[in-house]
Amino acid sequence: MLDKIKIIEEVKWINKILDHTSGKLAVIEWTKEDLCGDKLYQI
């Protein structure tokens, strides 16, 4: 049940981002490592 709640909250958050960015976004797999700079080009 907790996983279902987490999923619902994630969908709400993604929808807020979609509204804010006019639908221009990319969803990437989560990683512990901070993805910035040149690391972004590797994904």
C-alpha positions as CSV (number, residue, x, y, z in Angstrom):
1,M,0.0,0.0,0.0
2,L,2.9,2.4,0.8
3,D,4.3,1.9,-2.7
4,K,1.0,2.8,-4.2
5,I,0.9,6.0,-2.2
6,K,4.5,6.9,-3.3
7,I,3.6,6.3,-6.9
8,I,0.5,8.5,-6.7
9,E,2.6,11.3,-5.1
10,E,5.3,10.9,-7.8
11,V,2.7,11.2,-10.6
12,K,1.4,14.4,-8.9
13,W,4.9,15.9,-8.8
14,I,5.7,14.9,-12.4
15,N,2.4,16.6,-13.5
16,K,3.4,19.8,-11.7
17,I,6.7,19.8,-13.5
18,L,5.0,19.2,-16.8
19,D,2.7,22.2,-16.2
20,H,5.7,24.4,-15.2
21,T,7.9,23.4,-18.2
22,S,5.1,23.3,-20.8
23,G,5.8,19.6,-21.3
24,K,9.5,19.9,-22.0
25,L,11.3,17.5,-19.7
26,A,13.2,14.3,-19.6
27,V,12.7,11.6,-17.0
28,I,15.8,9.5,-16.3
29,E,16.5,6.6,-14.1
30,W,17.3,7.5,-10.5
31,T,20.9,7.1,-9.3
32,K,22.8,7.8,-6.1
33,E,25.5,9.6,-8.1
34,D,24.9,13.3,-8.7
35,L,24.4,13.8,-12.4
36,C,25.8,17.1,-13.5
37,G,28.3,18.5,-16.0
38,D,29.9,16.0,-18.4
39,K,28.1,13.1,-16.6
40,L,24.8,14.3,-18.1
41,Y,26.2,13.6,-21.6
42,Q,26.8,9.9,-20.7
43,I,23.2,9.1,-20.0
